[in-house]
Amino acid sequence: MAEVVGRLYGSHAQRGNPAPDAPASRTAERFSLHSHAQRGNDSAVAVGDDCAAIPDGDGFLLLASEGYLNDFVATQPWFAGYCGVMVNVSDIYAMGGRPIAVVDAIWSDGENQAKPILEGMATASQVYGVPVVGGHSNLRNDRPQLSVAILGRAQKLLSSFAAKPEQQLLAAIDLRGHFREPYLWWDASTGAPPERLRQDLEILPTLAETGLCDAAKDISNAGVIGTLLMLLECSGLGGVIDINAIPRPSHIDLARWLRCFPSYGFVLSVDTHDTGDVIELFSLRGIACAAIGKTDDSGRLRLKAGDAEQLLWDLNSEALIGCGPNRQD
């Protein structure tokens, strides 16, 4: 296990925290995000979730945005455009909501450079049934760049701030895909039946509305473990993860898999008595879902493999994103 952790996080992992000087934590401190997050239970918007959740009538408006690395947009413009819609849609569903519409901001050096990006967005818009209703364009830039925002609505929220001690940690991932080389993108979306993709995502608002789950997060660039760490931080918790229990294609190297960004992947914190029902909902849709760990109130995330256990991150001494309760006082 030490070898896997070392490949994931390098020498920092041996000290307990992968990145003691995490830029996100410093940024949160600089702009006082800690104080906003600590008001999460009393404020309309808690900083640190997949979307901003704004009370509206008998539900919530959900607002989120994504920006993409310049080299990704330059080398895979069509897929970058596709991801602009797909990733935002996942963020809405991760909060228990359903998407309404997308807007984009695109920069390029002429129309020809912008065309594949817009075509990728148009394809994903049709696949997921979410219209692109406007945005901003600049065709006189020196490189292609892309940012996309989304609006959605939820009746009841799934939140990174709602996990509780002694709950089961679940990972749900669509394994019916492939890597988009050379990136750590696991693509189970392009080429899949659109209706299947839409119905697979409907599991999340169903979980929220039936009360089977209150806490969830979309697996992002941080991978399954990093995403779970963010969820635990926002909820002021710790936990243990069995890395061998994480759903994974048998032919994929574990260390690479733990770092990947799946097109369909969610982590959830669920009461033990509801775990079987939640797993069944995903399984009925062909989504691999398993209990991979348990929450506690330690503020420490440990990784387990067989009889071996290793501390990965201690939130009591160092925040990751800086959006949870301040445990360092």
N, C-alpha and C positions, 0 to 999 in steps of 0.2 A: 504493500500500500504506500509506503514512503516513496517508492519510485514513481508511482502514479501521481501522488501529490506534488512531488518535485517537478515532474514534467508539466503539471498544470500551472504551478505558481512559482517555480524557481526557488532560489535560496530564501526568499521571504517566508516560505511555508515552514521552514524549520524553526522560525521564531514565533510561530503561532498565527501571525497575520501575514497574508500575501503582500500587502502594500501598506506599511505603517504610515506613509505620507500620501494616502489616497487623495488624488485631486478632487474627487467628488465631495469628500468629507471637508476638505479645506474650503471649497466653494460654498458649501452649505453653511459653514461657520461664518464666512465673510459676509454673506447676504442674509444672515440671521434666519436661515431656514429651520434651524433647530427649534426656535421659539414658535414658528408657525406650526411645525409638526406636533409640538407638544400641546397645541390647542386643537388637535385633530378631532377630538370628540365634541368640541364646542363650536368649531368653525365650519363654515359652509364647505370649504375646500381644504383637505389635508394634503400637504405637499409630500410626495413620495409614492403615490399610487400610479397605476398604468394610465389613468386618465384623471383630469379634474372632474369632480362630481359636484354639480351645482343643483341644490334643491329646486324643484320646479313642479308646482302642483302636487300631484300624488306620487311623483317619482323624482328622477334626477336627469338633468342634461349631462352628457359626458363629452368632454373636450380633450383632444390629444393631438400631438404632432410628432413627426419624425423628420430627421435630417440625415443625409447619407454621405459617406466618405467620398471625397473627390475621385480617388482611384477606382472605387467600385462603380461610380456613375460613368466614368470614362471607359472602363474596360468591359462592363456589362450593362450598357444603357437600357436595353429592353427589360432585363430582369430587375434593374434598379427601379424603373417605372412600375413594374408589376409589384415589387415589394412595397412601393410607396402606398399602394392601396392595401395589399394583403396584411402587412404588419400593423397598420393602423386599425384595420378591421379586427385583428386579433386582440389589440388593446381594449377595444370596446367590449368584446365578448368576455375578456378576462375580468371585467368589472361587473359582469352580469347583465350587460346591456345588449342592444341591437343597433347597428349603424344606420344613420340617416343619409349622410352625404359627405363628400370629400371635396376639399379645395387644395390647389397646389401652387407652389412658387418654383419656377424653372428658369435657369440661366443657361445660355449656350452661345457658341460662336456660330450663329447662323441657323437657318431652319433645318438643314440636313442633320445637324448634330442633335437638335431637339426632337426630331421625328421619332426615332426608336424609343426614346423615353416616354413620349406621349402615347405611342402605340402599346407599350407595356402597361401603362396606366389604364388605357381603354380596355385592354383584354381583361385585366383583373377586375375592373369595374363591372364588366359583363359577367364574369365568373362568379363574383360574390354578390351581384345584384345591388351594388352601391353606386349611385351616380356621382360623377365628377361635375360639380355645379359652378365652378369658377376658379379664380386664382390670379396669379401674376406671372408675366413672362418678360424676359429680357434676352433678346437674340444678339446682343452686341457685347457679350462677355468674352473673356479669354479662355474659358473652360466650361464644361457642362457641370451644373450643380442642381440639386433637387431637394426640396422640402415639401412635405405633404401634411395636411391637418385634416382631422375628421370630427364630425359631430354625431353623437348617438344619444340614446335614451335608455334608462333602466327603471324598472318598477322597484326592484330591490337590489342592493349592491353586494358584490363580492369585493373585498378590500384587503390590501396588504396589512392593514391595521387591526384586523379582526381575528387573528389567530389567538388561541388560548393554550395554556399549558396542558400537557397530557393528551394532546390530540395526535392523530396519525397524519404523517406527511405523505402525500400521494404525488406521483408524477404520471401524467397522461400525455403520451407522445404517439403521433402517427408514424409508424415505422415503414410505411409503404412508399419509400422515396429513395433519393440518392443524393450524394454530395454534389454541389455546384463547384467543381474544382476551379481554382485552387483554394476557394474560400471554405470556411467552416459552416456553410449554409446547407442544411438538410432540407431538400426540396421534395415535399410530398404534396405539392399543390399543382404545379404546371402539368397539364395533361390528365389530371384527375377529373372525374365527372363533376361539373359544377354543383349539381343538386346534392351530391354526396358531401362535398365540402361545406355547403351551407348548413345541411342538417347536422353534420359533425359539430359545428360551432354552436348550434342551438342547445347542446348539452349544458353549456355554461349558464345561460339565463334560467334554464330549467332547474338547475341546482340551487340557484339563488331564490327563485320564486317558490320552490317547494320547501325551503329551509334545510335542505340536506347539507349545505355548505355556506359559510359566511366569508371565508378567507381564501383568496386565490391570486395568482400572478402569472402573466404570460412569460414563458421562458424566452430570454432575450440574448444579447451578445455575451452576457455573463455566463451562459450555460446553465444547466439545471442546478448545479450546486451554488453558483453565484446568485442566481435568481432566488433560490431558497434562503440564502443569507440575507438578501434584501428584504424578503418577506418577514423573516424572524426579527430583523433590526426594527422595522416599522412597528411590529407588534410588541417589541420589548422582550423578546424571548431568546432562548437558545434551543439546541436540539442535537440529535445524533442522526446521521444518514448512513445507511448501509449501501455503499457504492455498487455492490454486486446485485442489489435488488432493483436498480434503476433500469427500466425497460430499454433494451438496446438490440439492434440487429446483431445476430451472432457473428457476422463476418467483419464487424467494425471494431477497431481498436478502442479499448475503454477510455484511455486518456484523450484521444481525439473526440470521442463521443461526448465526454463530459464538457468539452469546450464548445460544442456545436450549437448553432442557433436553428432549431427546428421550425419549419413553416407552421406546424401545428404542435404546440407543446405548452402544457400548463402544469404548475405546481399548486397543490391545494392543501389546506389544513382542515381536517375533518374529525368530528367526534367519532370515537371508536365504534359506537353502535350504528353509525351511518356508513361506515367505510365500505361494507359489502355492497350496499345499494349504489353508492357512487361508482365503484369499480364496475359494477354490472352495466350501468348506463353507458359508460365508455366502451366496454367490451362488446355490447350489442351493436355498436357502430363500427367495430373492427379497430378501435383505438386501444393500443396497449396501455394499461393502467395498473399500477401496483403501489402498495404501501411500501415506502422506502425508508421510513424513519419515524421519529416521534419528537414532539416539542417538549420543552421544559422551561423553567424560569431561570436558568443559569446564566443566560447571556453569552454562552459559548457554543460554537458550532463544532462538533466533532465528526470525523469520518470514520466509518467502521468497515472492515473487510475480514470476515471470519472472526478470529479471536483478537485481531489487532484493532486498535483504536488510536486515532491521532487528532490532536487539536488542530483545527484549521484557522479559526478566527475567534478572538476574544473581544466581544463588543463592550465589555466592561473597561477595556483599556484603549480601544480605538474604534471609532465609528467607521462604517464603510461609505454609505451615501449621506449620512448625517441627517436623516429624516425621521428617526425614531426617538423614543424617550432618551434623554441624555443619561447614560449609565456611567459617565466618566467623572461625575462630581463626587 
